[in-house]
């Protein structure tokens, strides 16, 4: 069964796509991040496997929220970490996949 990304998740990924095009993703940005941003920005359904990857990503990277340039209005915004965060759906994505129980 697929999971339809909500509008706010799509918008975060669309913002990330613009930042990626503007060269703000940084050298460490992965093809996986690019694919995820594209998939979510287009509103394509994601599989249980992708939801699991998203859950793992957010669990691993929530500490990035404290880094310089993560929040709008701070120096260095958007940081590569923020670009990646939004590529995976941003805060709305974190909330969304947090509501999906795959067990």
Phi, psi and omega in degrees: 000136179270160179240123183275119179294132177296164183304317183291332175291316178300318181295320178298316180293324177295320177298316178299320179300318178296317180295320178299315179298328179278003177078023183264003185282339180085167185290331184275001183293134189261160173298327178298316178299319178297314179298316181297316179301315181297315181299312182289321180299325180278356179072022180287143176298144177246150182279169174304321181299317179293320177301317178299317179296320179294316178301316180294318179301309183295322178297320182285325191252006180299334177295337180297338181298337181272356185281156178297139177084004181282317185267141177305134180094353178262157182299137178085003180289135354273131176291159176305325178296322178290320178301313180297317179304312181288331177299330179268009176107358176061199180302319178299323179294319178299315178296314183300306183290339176291342180266355184263118179260115185266000183284000000 
